[in-house]
Amino acid sequence: MSCCSASVMVGPTDPPADDQPGAAVQDELWLESREIAPGQRLSELSVPTIHCVGCIRTIEEGLKAVPGVLDARVNLTAKRVSVQWEGSRAPALIETLKDLGYAAHPWQAAGEKKDEVLARLLRALAVAGFASSNIMLLSVSVWSGADAQARDIFHWISALIALPVLIYSGRIFYLSAWSALRRGHTNMDVPISIGISLAFCLSLYDTMRSGPHAYFDGVVMLLFFLLIGRTLDHVMRERTRSAVKGLARLASKGALVEKEDGTRAYLPVEEIQVGSRVIVAAGERIPVDARVLAGSSDLDAALVTGESDPQPVGPGAQLQAGTLNLTGPLTLEATATVQNSFLSEMVRLMEAAEAGRSTYRRIADRVSRLFAPTVHTLSFLSFLGWMVATGDPHRAITIAVAVLIITCPCALGLSVPMVQVVAARRLFDRGILLKDGGGLERMAEIDTVVFDKTGTLTLGRPVLQNRNGLDSDHLDLAAALAAHSRHPHSRALVDAHPTARPTAFIEVAERPGFGVEARLGEDVYRLGLPAWALADQAQQREVANKTVLSKNGKLLAAYSFIDPLRPEAAAALRDLQRKGLKLEILSGDHQAAVEALARKVGVSAWQARMRPADKTARLTALAEQGRKVLMVGDGLNDAPALAAAHVSMAPANAADVGRNAADLVFLGEGLDAVPEAFAVAKRSARLVRQNFALSFTYNAIALPFAILGFVTPLFASVAMSCSSIVVVANAMRLNRGARRRNPEASGTMSNSIRVNPEPVR
């Protein structure tokens, strides 16, 4: 059982025994749940068939009616349901969901799997597109004046092409509609299914009677456009699910544990108890929160602090689970179990933030609550009215079908995803990746921007300061020693002096947590911490916080490093302030460094020494004040804050988990990507509103003509398609005036940066 799974069980290990039907399922739910308060537990369920706001409402209301259930929340993006309950045994959650028409099973963090829903949508879309093009060719022949015999042949061929499309591609909507109807409620797929089915049956009836009109082209075209909208929406939603999975990959599966008799055994991480002696080699991650008993090393603690500089650790140091041991072996004493470790707490923070996003509802989803019953009512009233007026059931059905088709929400369904796709392309041309279409909507709503410091406002990699004022001979020695180490300061020395003369050092060794030591003849050279490299304590105090080069314990040179400010950082922040946005800086770095940077970029609100939970708490406090916050961060420690923010953004060189948790990722080094993304988001929001207005205007104009009998099902399909084309064309206006990103002038993920960063002094 993964330490990061939401199914970690903290309470009793044995569920109550029961021989009643369904007891095994409830026992499994008990085992897979975790205690969140005395007498209260939380179950996480995977429900893959959730796809709209109607599903959310049905599931939440259905589960809340189950005895013992305190609350139920649906995460539409992750297709997950979180249920809080109380009692001595788990409620019948899975059975209730089954009765509501949704297959469910306990959720567990898992590896990447093929997206079967997307594959099914793409296959259905391909079939509908191929059939639509072929039927339209046949229809052109009919419209061009084919004789009756040729017309009938073309109609029959069209029927033979349309039938498998109706069955194969239409099942996406049929299954959803049937699931809703058999549970006594409706959704947007119900009128779609009725409309295409009636249109096909009416066309088949007219073909059998050698009628002049058939609407197979309209049926297949309608399916094609609807599937485009459904597929685009699914793709945008799927991009938001990988953050917690990425964080879970940082968890150790096990560790080498030293037993009381001195023997060692590799144990699963779940079996490590408080007080266990754990051996962690260089290159391994810390499995649980622990205290160092023996050994010295450098630790990559970016997960905790967000700072790129490794931290030297020795006996007595407290380490957090998920941090990386870099240089030397350590003997640790576990101070927490895996369920209570720092990494598990980060996962819980991210899951809570992600679940909170399920309250966000798109306007199109909210409209769907009223759409289906309204369309059904209008279509039925049209049928009754024409039956009374003419007594002709064929004409009455034809008009009713035309009403269903012409009011199909195809344009409405395309209004949001088409703008998001065009915006994603526009942002990509500017070096910004949009992962979540909902993130674009939230970006347009922000009034506050919160920045991390290291790796976000700065580049997150040290650079040697004042190189021109340094002794070249000493720099040759320092760079030659640094070439034997992977410490960031060593790499910065090598990068700053690539033409260093080779030096024939002997007995070169890296001392974990201290530096590099080597011999040259009878002399001993050291590059690293002053307290280790220098014998004179006065000199140690004089060059504290610097990297020193010494010869036989005497100081030769001291080197300072800076973290360069990102290109365009100050200008980008001024641009955001001119747009009326409030700015803050939250950093895990020490106070002096954060204050200096905040003063340089013109931000008055800042906080230092912020841990992941502190950042998340600050964002929560801002949200409670009614603020809509954009979080811009890069580190592992920023992942919960990125997930908790109203919308989030990260650079491409951020940690995997940081990138996964963010809604947008910018590829270049320039921070001008932030105001650029905000500008695109604001314009996208305007276009979405315009698309909604166009969709409603179209229905307001077209619907009376359909009810009055001036529209055939074929014309209704064409009109519906035209309304979709208008919406698409309006979305394409987002590209007006767009200029492509110039790779010669902008940074990329590669090292070919042509911008000279401004250092933070």
Secondary structure, DSSP 4 states (H G I P E B T S, - for coil): --TT-TT---S-SSPPP--STTHHHHHHHHHH-EEEETTEEEEEEE-TT--SHHHHHHHHHHHHTSTTEEEEEEETTTTEEEEEEESSS---HHHHHHHHT---EE---------HHHHHHHHHHHHHHHHHHHHHHHHHHHHTT--HHHHHHHHHHHHHHHHHHHHHTTHHHHHHHHHHHTTT---THHHHHHHHHHHHHHHHHHHHTT-S---HHHHHHHHHHHHHHHHHHHHHHHTTS-HHHHHHTTS-SEEEEE-TTS-EEEEEGGG--TT-EEEE-TTPBP-SSEEEEE--EEEE-HHHH---S-EEE-TT-EE-TT-EE-SS-EEEEE-S-GGGSHHHHHHHHHHHHHHHGGG---HHHHHHHHHHHHHHHHHHHHHHHHHHHH--HHHHHHHHHHHHHHT-THHHHHHHHHHHHHHHHHHHHTTEEE--HHHHHHHTT--EEEE-IIIIIB-SS-EESSGGGS-HHHHHHHHHHHTT---HHHHHHHHH-TTPPP---EEEEEETTTEEEEEETTEEEEEE-HHHH-S-HHHHHHTTTSEEEEETTEEEEEE-EE-PBPTTHHHHHHHHHHTT-EEEEE-SS-HHHHHHHHHHHT---EE-S--HHHHHHHHHHHHHTT--EEEE--SGGGHHHHHHSSEEEEETTS-HHHHHH-SEEE-SS-TTHHHHHHHHHHHHHHHHHHHHHHHHHHHHHHHHHHHTT---HHHHHHHHHHHHHHHHHHHHGGGTT-----TTTS--SSS---S-PBP--
